[in-house]
Amino acid sequence: MDKTLGIIQITVSILLILSILLQNRGSGLSETFGGTGNAYQTKRGFDKILFTITVVLAILFLSTSFYGFLQT
């Protein structure tokens, strides 16, 4: 069981890293403090799906981590 849990955690963590890196990045702090004014944009299409996948993977990673912690 420990080996299976470790494989699941490694797989989920790699997928979580990839989903975070695929998300669009902003221009930085200069845009936040007086940039173009597009600070709040709605997510559409692939961005919305990728955001949802990232949230689900983060919850899955945290739950497997807590499960592993409780098993020890």
C-alpha positions as CSV (number, residue, x, y, z in Angstrom):
1,M,0.0,0.0,0.0
2,D,2.8,2.4,0.8
3,K,4.4,1.8,-2.6
4,T,1.1,2.5,-4.4
5,L,0.5,5.7,-2.4
6,G,4.0,6.9,-3.3
7,I,3.5,6.3,-7.0
8,I,0.1,8.1,-6.9
9,Q,1.7,11.1,-5.1
10,I,4.6,11.3,-7.5
11,T,2.2,11.1,-10.5
12,V,-0.2,13.7,-9.1
13,S,2.7,16.1,-8.1
14,I,4.2,15.9,-11.7
15,L,0.8,16.6,-13.2
16,L,0.2,19.5,-10.7
17,I,3.5,21.1,-11.6
18,L,2.8,20.8,-15.3
19,S,-0.7,22.3,-14.9
20,I,0.7,25.2,-13.0
21,L,3.4,25.9,-15.6
22,L,0.9,25.8,-18.4
23,Q,-1.2,28.6,-17.0
24,N,-0.9,32.0,-18.5
25,R,1.5,34.3,-16.7
26,G,0.9,38.0,-16.2
27,S,3.4,40.7,-17.1
28,G,4.5,41.2,-13.5
29,L,4.0,43.7,-10.8
30,S,4.2,46.7,-13.2
31,E,0.8,45.7,-14.7
32,T,-0.7,45.1,-11.3
33,F,0.2,48.5,-10.0
34,G,-1.0,50.8,-12.7
35,G,-0.7,48.8,-15.8
36,T,-3.4,48.3,-18.5
37,G,-6.3,47.9,-16.0
38,N,-7.0,44.3,-17.0
39,A,-6.4,43.0,-13.5
40,Y,-9.5,40.9,-13.4
41,Q,-10.3,38.8,-16.4
42,T,-12.7,35.9,-16.7
43,K,-11.3,32.6,-17.5
44,R,-12.6,31.1,-20.7
45,G,-12.0,27.9,-22.7
46,F,-8.8,26.1,-22.0
47,D,-7.8,28.5,-19.2
48,K,-10.9,27.6,-17.3
49,I,-10.4,23.9,-17.8
50,L,-6.8,24.1,-16.8
51,F,-7.6,26.1,-13.7
52,T,-10.2,23.5,-12.7
53,I,-7.7,20.6,-13.3
54,T,-5.1,22.5,-11.2
55,V,-7.6,22.8,-8.3
56,V,-8.6,19.2,-8.5
57,L,-5.0,18.0,-8.6
58,A,-4.1,20.2,-5.6
59,I,-6.9,18.7,-3.6
60,L,-6.0,15.2,-4.6
61,F,-2.4,15.8,-3.7
62,L,-3.3,17.2,-0.3
63,S,-5.7,14.4,0.5
64,T,-3.2,11.7,-0.4
65,S,-0.6,13.4,1.7
66,F,-2.9,13.5,4.7
67,Y,-3.9,9.9,4.1
68,G,-0.2,8.9,4.1
69,F,0.5,10.9,7.2
70,L,-2.4,9.3,9.1
71,Q,-1.2,5.8,8.1
72,T,2.2,6.2,9.8
